[in-house]
Each structure stands twice: as C-alpha cells, then as structure tokens.
Amino acid sequence: MLACLRFHLLQVWRSRLVLLWIVFSLVVQYAVINVLHSATIQFRSMEGQSQFTVDLKSVVMVLLYAHFFTGLLLANVYGIWVVPYLHEDARAPLTYSLPVNKLVFPAIYSLSFLIIFSVQLVAMFALLFGRFGWSVVLSPDFPWALLLSGFFISFLSLWGVIFAMADISLVFGKVAAVFGGAAALAVLQTSGALFQAGWVTDGIWKKVYAFMPPIGETVVDIQRPIAEQHWALWIVWIAAFLWVFRLRLRRA
C-alpha cells in the first residue's frame, strides 16, 4: 500500500492541473487574510461616523468559506482527472493484474487528498499566525470549535464530491463528469440555498432533496457545531460512492 501511495503522490506531483489549483487556493487564502487583516466597515449613524473592525469569528468564517469553495474546485479536478487515471484506457488492465486489494485504491486516493487538504490547513494556520500574531490566534477568544467543525464538514463534503465525480467519470466519461457533475452540484447548492432561505417550503423535490448528498447544506453546516451538521448523511453517501467505485474496478 505504501508503494502505491508513493506512486500516486508522484502522479499528483506531476499533475500540473492539481498543483495549479493548490497554488491558486493558497493565493486566494493569502489575499483573503490580507484583506481581512485591514478590513473595516465605515458607516454613518446619528451620532456621527463610526468604525467597526472585523472580529476573529468573522475572519475564521470567511476563511472557511474561501477554503471550502477553492477546495470544491480542487475536488472536482482531483475526482475527474486524477482518481480515474490508472483505471482508464490502456492503463485499465493494470488495475486487474496487480496483486493489490481493490479497496487499496480508494484508500490511497482518500489519504492523498487528506494530505493535500492538510497542506492547505497548515498554510492557513501559518498565514493566520503571520498576519494576526500568535497572541491573537492562541487567545481564549479564538473560535477553535467553529474552525475545527468547519474543517470537519468541509473535508467530508469534498471527499464525497471526489468519488462522486470519479464514479461519473469512470462510468460516463470526463465530459459527462465536467458538465453533468457541475450541473448536479449547481442544482443541489441552489436548492439548499432556496430551502434555507425559506423561499421553497414544500414540494416533492424538497422531500427528495432531504435524501440527496447535502452539498447544498455545507455552506450552512460550516457555521454549525458538529452535532447539528449533516455528517451522518455524508458518510452514507460516501460509502455509496466508494461502493460504486469498487464495483467499477472489477473486470467486466
């Protein structure tokens, strides 16, 4: 398994597209932290002009959203192009001939994405320490619970997106994964926003949506404690995506 992991990490390192998105996400985080560090909101009141400085909770919230949406793009690239690479075209027979349990492949892909996710996490902490200082980040007022619960649900969501896209890519092809997968994500996220806003309160789709992958709820779940997040539904769907992926690796 370690040999397969090393080979896959080498493949990820050689993938210019993945490295490009990693660099892009780090640049976005750096820009967001710089903006938040000096951000103030000017407003006028009856007493005159006042100034409001963005607090730590707001900073963490914005960073979580920036991390999630850049990670969502990375998860699509990773699921559509990187994960299916060894199991397509002339490379597909290698999947069946290697004396490796087929469960090793999804485990390796999950672990490698966790490594990439952790690199982004470490980079975020480094930027926070660099811009706001150790005294601010390590203060009792720092919202560690919000940060950790937000990363938890973000990782589950992105993990599900990776194998959903990989399944679509392996079964229907990359074009279907790019356009069909993107359309499905857009529909689920838009539906989640409409339901959360209360603009749609009833209907068949809302009942069906309650059992769909809760990618549309992740934006709200990031702000919630773990006990109120849709992590259980994500685990069910991730297990289903992994099962389909495992079936696809069998010899036809």
Backbone bond lengths (Angstrom), bond angles and torsions (degrees), N, CA, C in turn:
res aa  C-N    CA-C-N  psi(-1)  N-CA   C-N-CA  omega(-1)  CA-C   N-CA-C  phi
1 M - - - 1.469 - - 1.527 111.05 -
2 L 1.343 116.99 -38.91 1.455 120.35 179.46 1.528 111.40 -64.05
3 A 1.340 115.49 -36.92 1.462 118.87 178.51 1.528 110.51 -65.83
4 C 1.331 116.29 -41.29 1.468 120.49 177.52 1.524 110.73 -64.65
5 L 1.333 116.22 -39.00 1.464 120.04 179.29 1.526 110.49 -64.94
6 R 1.331 116.99 -43.64 1.468 119.89 178.74 1.526 110.77 -62.12
7 F 1.343 116.28 -41.85 1.463 119.94 179.27 1.526 110.75 -63.47
8 H 1.336 116.52 -41.80 1.461 119.73 -178.85 1.528 111.28 -68.65
9 L 1.318 117.71 -40.33 1.467 120.05 177.22 1.523 110.87 -63.62
10 L 1.340 116.55 -35.09 1.459 119.68 174.88 1.520 110.53 -64.62
11 Q 1.334 116.15 -39.54 1.465 120.86 176.72 1.527 110.88 -62.52
12 V 1.338 116.29 -42.99 1.467 120.13 178.17 1.524 110.19 -63.44
13 W 1.327 116.86 -41.64 1.464 121.06 179.56 1.519 111.64 -61.64
14 R 1.340 116.48 -36.16 1.454 120.58 -179.94 1.523 112.91 -80.32
15 S 1.324 117.15 -12.18 1.455 121.05 -179.40 1.525 109.45 -79.52
16 R 1.306 116.45 107.35 1.464 121.11 -178.25 1.531 111.01 -64.46
17 L 1.331 116.25 -34.07 1.458 119.83 -176.58 1.520 111.15 -66.43
18 V 1.348 116.34 -44.24 1.468 119.96 179.14 1.517 110.24 -65.04
19 L 1.323 117.34 -45.31 1.470 120.48 179.51 1.523 110.99 -62.13
20 L 1.341 116.08 -35.91 1.464 119.71 178.69 1.523 110.64 -63.17
21 W 1.343 116.61 -43.07 1.462 119.33 -179.54 1.521 111.62 -70.68
22 I 1.329 117.61 -32.70 1.463 119.83 176.24 1.525 110.22 -64.09
23 V 1.332 116.41 -46.54 1.462 120.61 178.43 1.530 109.99 -63.09
24 F 1.329 116.35 -41.81 1.469 120.37 179.31 1.524 111.13 -59.98
25 S 1.343 117.19 -44.78 1.463 120.13 -179.43 1.524 111.59 -64.39
26 L 1.343 117.08 -37.83 1.468 120.34 177.98 1.528 111.16 -67.18
27 V 1.326 116.59 -38.56 1.464 120.09 177.39 1.525 110.56 -64.67
28 V 1.334 116.29 -41.38 1.468 120.22 178.62 1.521 110.37 -62.41
29 Q 1.333 117.35 -45.31 1.461 120.66 178.79 1.526 111.28 -61.89
30 Y 1.325 116.37 -41.88 1.461 120.02 179.13 1.525 110.71 -62.71
31 A 1.335 116.62 -43.00 1.467 120.21 179.95 1.527 111.05 -66.04
32 V 1.330 116.55 -41.88 1.466 120.27 -179.35 1.524 110.75 -63.61
33 I 1.345 117.02 -44.44 1.468 120.14 -179.50 1.529 110.95 -64.65
34 N 1.327 117.42 -39.31 1.464 119.88 178.09 1.525 111.51 -64.03
35 V 1.331 115.78 -40.42 1.468 119.33 178.89 1.522 110.35 -66.17
36 L 1.347 115.94 -45.88 1.466 119.51 -178.01 1.531 112.10 -66.34
37 H 1.322 116.07 -29.99 1.461 119.29 -177.95 1.524 111.82 -63.06
38 S 1.304 115.61 -33.72 1.471 118.99 -177.12 1.525 112.58 -114.47
39 A 1.339 115.91 10.48 1.465 118.51 -174.17 1.519 111.36 -76.25
40 T 1.284 115.98 133.59 1.468 122.88 171.52 1.515 108.46 -138.01
41 I 1.285 115.17 150.78 1.457 120.85 178.84 1.523 108.50 -111.83
42 Q 1.293 115.67 117.94 1.453 120.64 179.53 1.533 108.85 -92.14
43 F 1.275 115.33 131.51 1.463 118.45 176.28 1.514 109.23 -146.07
44 R 1.277 114.18 156.71 1.452 120.28 -178.23 1.521 109.85 -106.01
45 S 1.269 115.15 140.58 1.448 121.09 176.42 1.520 108.56 -129.81
46 M 1.283 116.46 179.76 1.462 120.26 -178.62 1.529 110.75 -66.72
47 E 1.323 116.33 -27.78 1.456 120.26 -179.81 1.530 112.46 -82.06
48 G 1.311 116.27 -9.66 1.457 118.54 -178.04 1.518 110.49 130.37
49 Q 1.309 116.85 -157.10 1.461 121.71 -178.63 1.520 110.27 -93.43
50 S 1.320 115.68 132.13 1.452 121.04 179.51 1.511 109.36 -121.65
51 Q 1.312 115.16 172.37 1.457 120.78 -178.57 1.515 109.73 -135.68
52 F 1.340 115.05 134.03 1.459 120.51 179.54 1.513 109.03 -120.02
53 T 1.299 117.47 123.31 1.463 122.20 178.94 1.522 109.88 -94.74
54 V 1.329 115.74 134.29 1.458 120.55 -179.62 1.524 109.36 -61.25
55 D 1.350 117.55 128.11 1.457 120.57 -176.96 1.525 111.24 -85.82
56 L 1.323 116.65 175.00 1.463 121.64 -175.38 1.524 112.30 -63.31
57 K 1.335 116.97 -39.18 1.459 119.65 180.00 1.517 111.44 -62.29
58 S 1.323 116.57 -40.96 1.463 120.16 177.89 1.519 111.18 -65.27
59 V 1.323 116.19 -39.91 1.468 120.77 178.66 1.528 110.33 -61.02
60 V 1.333 116.27 -48.36 1.462 120.72 -179.76 1.525 110.92 -62.77
61 M 1.338 116.99 -40.30 1.455 120.57 -179.40 1.529 111.40 -62.22
62 V 1.326 116.05 -46.80 1.463 119.60 179.88 1.522 110.76 -63.96
63 L 1.325 117.43 -40.41 1.461 120.64 178.06 1.526 112.08 -63.47
64 L 1.316 116.88 -39.01 1.458 120.53 177.59 1.526 111.15 -62.60
65 Y 1.324 116.49 -42.24 1.463 119.83 178.57 1.526 111.18 -66.99
66 A 1.322 116.97 -41.27 1.463 120.20 178.03 1.527 110.41 -63.10
67 H 1.327 115.75 -42.17 1.464 120.68 178.87 1.524 111.10 -64.53
68 F 1.344 116.93 -40.28 1.463 120.25 -177.61 1.526 111.63 -68.79
69 F 1.327 117.85 -46.78 1.462 119.65 -174.66 1.529 112.00 -72.81
70 T 1.332 118.00 -35.46 1.463 118.21 172.87 1.524 110.33 -69.28
71 G 1.340 116.53 -36.31 1.461 120.20 176.04 1.512 112.43 -65.85
72 L 1.335 117.13 -30.71 1.459 120.84 178.30 1.525 110.74 -65.29
73 L 1.305 116.62 -40.60 1.462 120.27 175.36 1.527 110.64 -64.25
74 L 1.338 116.07 -43.72 1.456 120.35 178.75 1.526 111.43 -62.94
75 A 1.337 117.38 -39.34 1.463 121.42 179.77 1.526 111.08 -64.16
76 N 1.335 117.21 -37.39 1.464 120.18 176.91 1.520 111.28 -64.90
77 V 1.322 116.51 -46.59 1.470 120.43 178.32 1.526 110.31 -61.73
78 Y 1.317 116.58 -44.96 1.457 121.53 -178.16 1.526 111.30 -64.24
79 G 1.336 116.78 -42.90 1.457 120.30 -177.84 1.516 113.97 -72.70
80 I 1.312 117.34 -34.37 1.467 120.63 -175.45 1.519 111.94 -83.57
81 W 1.338 117.83 -39.37 1.462 120.00 -172.78 1.528 114.37 -108.86
82 V 1.308 118.53 -38.09 1.470 119.95 -173.03 1.524 111.95 -83.91
83 V 1.319 117.62 -50.99 1.467 120.82 -175.80 1.528 112.70 -61.48
84 P 1.327 120.14 -45.42 1.477 118.84 -177.53 1.525 114.77 -77.84
85 Y 1.325 118.84 -2.52 1.471 121.85 -168.83 1.530 112.56 -54.41
86 L 1.336 117.40 -48.38 1.471 120.40 -175.95 1.518 113.41 -75.26
87 H 1.317 117.38 -9.29 1.462 120.39 -171.41 1.521 112.65 -114.89
88 E 1.336 116.04 19.99 1.456 120.81 -179.00 1.525 110.42 -125.84
89 D 1.342 114.01 156.61 1.466 122.27 171.96 1.534 111.53 55.09
90 A 1.337 116.41 -135.79 1.463 120.68 -175.42 1.525 112.34 -72.38
91 R 1.326 117.55 -15.73 1.463 120.80 180.00 1.533 112.57 -83.33
92 A 1.331 116.84 -13.15 1.466 120.26 -175.44 1.531 113.76 -59.24
93 P 1.360 119.53 -41.32 1.477 118.32 179.30 1.526 114.14 -58.38
94 L 1.333 116.61 -24.61 1.456 119.47 178.39 1.531 111.17 -62.33
95 T 1.315 116.57 -33.08 1.462 121.14 179.20 1.518 110.85 -61.02
96 Y 1.348 115.79 -38.48 1.459 119.59 -175.49 1.524 113.15 -86.82
97 S 1.328 117.10 -22.81 1.461 119.48 -175.42 1.527 113.07 -90.92
98 L 1.325 117.69 -24.20 1.466 119.27 -179.59 1.530 110.81 -67.88
99 P 1.328 117.20 136.47 1.480 120.22 177.46 1.524 111.25 -78.77
100 V 1.331 115.12 58.97 1.468 121.67 -176.56 1.517 108.52 -127.79
101 N 1.316 115.76 135.18 1.456 119.83 175.49 1.521 109.32 -59.34
102 K 1.330 116.09 134.85 1.462 119.86 -176.07 1.525 112.52 -64.77
103 L 1.311 118.07 -18.66 1.460 120.63 176.93 1.528 112.03 -73.14
104 V 1.343 115.47 -16.37 1.465 119.28 179.65 1.531 110.46 -65.24
105 F 1.340 116.55 -36.77 1.458 119.94 -176.57 1.528 112.54 -61.48
106 P 1.340 119.32 -55.61 1.483 117.23 177.73 1.520 112.95 -62.05
107 A 1.344 117.71 -31.31 1.468 119.93 177.64 1.527 110.50 -64.44
108 I 1.333 116.76 -41.73 1.459 121.40 179.67 1.526 110.67 -66.16
109 Y 1.334 116.29 -44.39 1.460 119.31 -179.04 1.531 110.71 -64.36
110 S 1.324 116.28 -38.82 1.468 120.03 178.68 1.525 110.59 -66.31
111 L 1.328 116.03 -43.23 1.459 120.16 -178.80 1.523 111.55 -66.22
112 S 1.323 116.94 -40.24 1.461 119.29 -179.47 1.527 110.90 -67.27
113 F 1.345 117.05 -37.63 1.461 118.31 177.02 1.526 110.65 -68.51
114 L 1.338 116.93 -34.50 1.465 120.21 175.84 1.528 110.03 -61.75
115 I 1.324 117.01 -37.56 1.467 120.89 177.68 1.530 110.12 -64.06
116 I 1.345 116.66 -45.59 1.465 120.34 178.03 1.523 110.57 -62.43
117 F 1.330 116.16 -43.36 1.461 121.71 178.54 1.526 110.40 -60.36
118 S 1.334 116.09 -40.24 1.466 120.44 -179.66 1.527 111.50 -68.70
119 V 1.339 116.44 -35.91 1.464 119.82 176.64 1.525 110.37 -60.90
120 Q 1.342 116.31 -43.24 1.460 120.13 177.35 1.523 111.04 -64.01
121 L 1.335 115.56 -37.54 1.465 120.13 179.51 1.529 110.95 -65.04
122 V 1.339 116.47 -45.67 1.465 120.77 178.64 1.525 110.51 -62.62
123 A 1.332 116.07 -39.97 1.465 119.88 178.66 1.524 110.75 -63.34
124 M 1.321 117.06 -39.25 1.457 120.32 178.58 1.528 111.31 -63.59
125 F 1.339 116.50 -44.68 1.458 120.07 177.83 1.528 111.14 -62.38
126 A 1.324 116.60 -40.54 1.460 120.06 179.12 1.529 111.06 -62.51
127 L 1.342 116.37 -40.80 1.456 120.29 177.98 1.525 111.34 -67.22
128 L 1.328 115.93 -39.53 1.465 119.74 177.69 1.528 111.13 -62.19
129 F 1.326 115.72 -47.03 1.460 120.05 178.64 1.526 111.02 -62.04
130 G 1.350 115.29 -41.31 1.452 119.21 -176.66 1.518 113.51 -67.92
131 R 1.329 117.47 -38.79 1.456 120.46 -175.11 1.517 113.67 -90.67
132 F 1.338 117.28 -35.54 1.459 120.22 -174.89 1.528 112.83 -104.41
133 G 1.330 117.12 -15.78 1.455 120.09 177.37 1.523 112.68 89.94
134 W 1.321 115.05 154.85 1.461 121.06 -178.94 1.524 111.44 -64.98
135 S 1.308 117.23 -37.34 1.467 119.77 -176.24 1.517 112.00 -63.52
136 V 1.338 117.07 -34.87 1.467 120.67 -179.90 1.519 110.55 -75.49
137 V 1.330 116.79 -48.32 1.464 121.09 -176.19 1.524 111.58 -66.61
138 L 1.330 117.90 -35.40 1.463 121.34 -178.32 1.528 113.05 -93.82
139 S 1.305 116.93 9.85 1.461 120.09 179.55 1.527 110.76 -74.39
140 P 1.327 118.64 157.38 1.473 121.41 178.99 1.522 113.48 -62.10
141 D 1.338 116.98 -20.89 1.463 120.44 -177.98 1.529 113.20 -83.51
142 F 1.328 116.60 -7.93 1.464 118.13 -178.10 1.537 109.57 -68.21
143 P 1.345 118.40 130.89 1.479 122.15 -174.66 1.531 112.94 -79.51
144 W 1.333 116.35 70.28 1.468 120.08 -179.21 1.524 112.12 -63.21
145 A 1.324 117.66 -38.23 1.466 120.74 -179.51 1.525 110.87 -61.27
146 L 1.324 116.67 -43.98 1.468 121.17 177.73 1.515 110.94 -63.44
147 L 1.324 117.11 -43.09 1.461 121.20 -178.74 1.524 111.73 -63.33
148 L 1.333 117.32 -47.67 1.466 120.98 -177.03 1.528 111.88 -69.62
149 S 1.332 117.60 -41.93 1.464 119.79 178.38 1.527 110.53 -66.23
150 G 1.340 116.79 -35.55 1.462 120.09 177.47 1.512 112.27 -66.06
151 F 1.330 116.95 -41.93 1.464 120.02 176.79 1.525 111.50 -66.32
152 F 1.310 116.60 -35.65 1.464 120.74 -179.33 1.521 111.28 -61.78
153 I 1.334 117.11 -52.33 1.462 119.60 -177.83 1.525 111.11 -71.51
154 S 1.341 117.02 -30.04 1.468 119.88 176.98 1.519 110.89 -64.14
155 F 1.345 115.94 -44.51 1.461 118.70 -179.75 1.528 111.46 -64.56
156 L 1.333 117.64 -43.07 1.466 120.03 178.03 1.528 110.91 -59.81
157 S 1.324 116.43 -43.70 1.466 120.28 -179.39 1.522 111.34 -63.14
158 L 1.324 116.58 -47.04 1.462 120.30 -178.67 1.524 111.33 -67.96
159 W 1.322 116.80 -35.08 1.467 120.88 176.05 1.526 109.97 -61.63
160 G 1.318 117.13 -43.73 1.458 120.76 177.33 1.511 112.02 -64.09
161 V 1.330 117.67 -41.37 1.463 121.28 179.99 1.528 110.55 -62.96
162 I 1.327 117.23 -40.35 1.467 120.62 -179.33 1.520 111.26 -56.79
163 F 1.320 117.33 -52.02 1.468 119.14 -174.80 1.523 111.96 -79.14
164 A 1.320 118.53 -23.82 1.463 119.96 171.62 1.527 109.66 -64.56
165 M 1.324 116.57 -46.26 1.462 120.92 178.61 1.533 111.73 -67.24
166 A 1.328 116.53 -37.96 1.465 119.72 178.30 1.528 110.84 -64.09
167 D 1.333 117.44 -40.84 1.462 121.13 178.02 1.526 111.21 -62.52
168 I 1.328 116.40 -45.98 1.469 120.19 179.55 1.527 110.25 -63.04
169 S 1.338 116.25 -41.14 1.459 120.15 -179.24 1.520 111.95 -65.07
170 L 1.329 117.41 -41.49 1.465 120.93 -178.88 1.524 112.27 -72.16
171 V 1.315 117.28 -34.62 1.464 120.71 -175.89 1.525 111.97 -87.20
172 F 1.332 117.39 -44.15 1.466 120.80 -172.78 1.523 113.80 -112.64
173 G 1.330 118.09 -12.11 1.456 120.68 -179.82 1.517 112.78 105.51
174 K 1.318 115.12 165.11 1.458 120.82 -174.63 1.523 112.28 -69.96
175 V 1.319 117.16 -35.03 1.467 119.16 -179.81 1.524 110.38 -62.98
176 A 1.327 116.04 -44.44 1.468 119.95 177.42 1.520 111.08 -63.84
177 A 1.348 116.57 -35.84 1.463 119.77 179.85 1.524 110.75 -68.17
178 V 1.344 116.57 -41.19 1.466 119.87 -178.53 1.522 110.74 -65.60
179 F 1.334 116.69 -51.96 1.462 119.75 -174.05 1.529 112.00 -85.60
180 G 1.336 116.68 -46.14 1.456 119.40 179.95 1.519 112.39 -67.50
181 G 1.344 115.93 -43.17 1.459 119.24 178.90 1.512 111.88 -64.89
182 A 1.333 116.41 -42.11 1.463 119.90 178.76 1.527 110.81 -63.97
183 A 1.337 117.00 -39.60 1.470 120.41 178.49 1.524 110.80 -64.80
184 A 1.341 116.66 -41.58 1.466 120.13 179.53 1.523 111.09 -63.86
185 L 1.326 116.82 -43.17 1.462 120.30 177.67 1.524 111.23 -62.11
186 A 1.332 116.10 -41.37 1.462 120.01 -179.86 1.526 111.00 -64.20
187 V 1.335 116.71 -42.43 1.468 120.88 -179.78 1.525 110.58 -64.53
188 L 1.335 116.65 -44.91 1.470 119.92 -178.64 1.527 111.80 -66.53
189 Q 1.333 116.57 -41.41 1.457 119.04 -179.68 1.530 111.71 -69.43
190 T 1.342 116.14 -39.75 1.467 119.37 177.22 1.520 111.04 -65.35
191 S 1.332 116.40 -42.10 1.463 119.98 178.70 1.521 111.23 -62.53
192 G 1.330 116.03 -42.87 1.461 119.61 178.48 1.518 111.87 -61.04
193 A 1.344 116.57 -40.23 1.463 120.00 179.11 1.527 111.01 -65.91
194 L 1.334 116.93 -41.37 1.469 120.46 179.84 1.523 111.59 -65.72
195 F 1.336 116.32 -41.37 1.466 119.51 179.76 1.522 111.16 -68.17
196 Q 1.340 116.77 -40.06 1.462 120.20 -179.98 1.526 111.52 -67.12
197 A 1.344 116.44 -34.80 1.463 120.57 179.68 1.514 112.39 -76.69
198 G 1.337 117.01 -12.09 1.455 120.51 -179.86 1.514 114.05 81.60
199 W 1.344 117.05 11.43 1.459 119.88 -179.99 1.522 111.53 -75.96
200 V 1.311 116.85 -24.85 1.469 122.41 174.90 1.521 106.79 -124.81
201 T 1.314 116.73 117.23 1.464 120.50 -173.55 1.517 113.57 -111.22
202 D 1.326 118.13 -13.67 1.468 119.61 -177.12 1.524 108.90 -154.63
203 G 1.323 115.37 170.92 1.454 120.16 178.14 1.516 111.75 129.17
204 I 1.331 114.49 165.37 1.469 120.63 -178.16 1.527 110.77 -64.98
205 W 1.354 116.49 -41.41 1.461 119.04 -177.01 1.527 111.67 -62.42
206 K 1.327 116.87 -36.32 1.456 119.22 179.26 1.521 110.96 -64.61
207 K 1.324 117.02 -37.30 1.465 120.54 177.94 1.525 110.66 -68.52
208 V 1.338 116.11 -40.12 1.467 119.93 177.63 1.524 110.48 -68.16
209 Y 1.328 116.19 -40.72 1.465 122.08 -177.98 1.528 111.86 -59.91
210 A 1.329 116.21 -30.49 1.468 120.34 -178.82 1.525 111.95 -61.76
211 F 1.350 117.58 -20.41 1.465 121.47 -179.27 1.528 112.23 -107.85
212 M 1.334 117.70 1.15 1.455 121.74 -179.49 1.526 109.89 -83.79
213 P 1.343 117.80 165.33 1.469 119.26 174.57 1.524 110.10 -56.22
214 P 1.331 118.32 125.70 1.468 120.80 -171.30 1.524 114.41 -81.35
215 I 1.341 116.71 48.23 1.458 119.65 179.44 1.521 110.44 -66.99
216 G 1.342 116.02 -29.30 1.451 119.32 177.87 1.515 113.52 -72.67
217 E 1.339 116.61 -19.13 1.453 120.98 179.28 1.531 112.55 -90.83
218 T 1.324 116.36 -11.53 1.466 119.37 -174.92 1.521 111.91 -62.58
219 V 1.337 116.43 -37.35 1.462 119.97 -179.84 1.522 110.80 -58.98
220 V 1.334 116.22 -37.54 1.463 120.54 178.37 1.528 110.04 -81.46
221 D 1.338 116.57 -37.76 1.467 120.47 -178.49 1.522 112.36 -61.80
222 I 1.328 117.24 -29.31 1.459 120.65 179.68 1.529 110.83 -58.12
223 Q 1.326 116.20 -30.51 1.459 120.19 -178.47 1.531 112.97 -87.70
224 R 1.321 117.23 -8.65 1.457 121.13 -173.76 1.524 111.67 -97.59
225 P 1.322 117.54 157.51 1.471 120.23 170.06 1.517 110.15 -68.69
226 I 1.316 117.03 161.23 1.463 121.46 -174.83 1.527 111.99 -57.66
227 A 1.327 117.56 -36.50 1.465 120.96 -177.48 1.524 112.39 -62.15
228 E 1.337 118.19 -23.66 1.459 121.76 -177.56 1.522 112.56 -103.16
229 Q 1.317 117.87 1.43 1.460 120.82 -178.71 1.532 111.22 -84.55
230 H 1.354 115.02 164.25 1.465 120.89 -179.68 1.536 111.04 -91.11
231 W 1.324 116.90 41.48 1.468 119.70 -176.60 1.525 112.62 -68.51
232 A 1.333 117.74 -32.95 1.467 119.98 -179.07 1.530 110.94 -65.34
233 L 1.340 116.56 -42.86 1.466 119.88 178.03 1.518 110.96 -65.26
234 W 1.331 116.67 -36.46 1.458 119.37 176.51 1.521 111.35 -63.39
235 I 1.318 118.18 -41.20 1.463 121.14 179.95 1.529 110.63 -62.35
236 V 1.335 116.75 -39.68 1.469 120.63 177.68 1.523 110.37 -62.24
237 W 1.333 116.86 -46.31 1.455 119.72 -178.41 1.528 111.84 -70.14
238 I 1.311 117.99 -36.73 1.468 120.01 176.86 1.521 110.44 -62.28
239 A 1.336 116.49 -41.73 1.470 120.33 176.68 1.527 110.46 -60.94
240 A 1.334 117.31 -40.16 1.465 120.75 178.42 1.530 111.14 -66.07
241 F 1.327 117.33 -43.54 1.467 120.73 178.71 1.527 110.94 -63.36
242 L 1.331 117.49 -40.44 1.457 120.94 178.58 1.524 111.21 -66.46
243 W 1.326 117.16 -36.31 1.463 121.38 178.24 1.526 110.47 -64.38
244 V 1.328 117.12 -44.74 1.465 121.09 177.55 1.530 110.10 -62.90
245 F 1.319 116.77 -42.40 1.463 120.92 178.81 1.521 110.83 -61.44
246 R 1.320 115.64 -41.75 1.472 120.27 178.81 1.515 111.21 -64.55
247 L 1.316 118.15 -40.75 1.463 121.64 177.26 1.531 111.15 -63.68
248 R 1.314 116.64 -37.74 1.455 120.69 -177.97 1.523 111.91 -68.03
249 L 1.315 117.44 -21.77 1.464 120.56 -179.18 1.525 112.48 -82.35
250 R 1.328 115.82 -7.98 1.465 117.71 178.39 1.518 111.02 -74.39
251 R 1.302 115.62 153.68 1.455 120.58 177.68 1.520 108.73 -69.32
252 A 1.324 116.01 130.79 1.466 120.27 179.76 1.530 110.23 -68.68
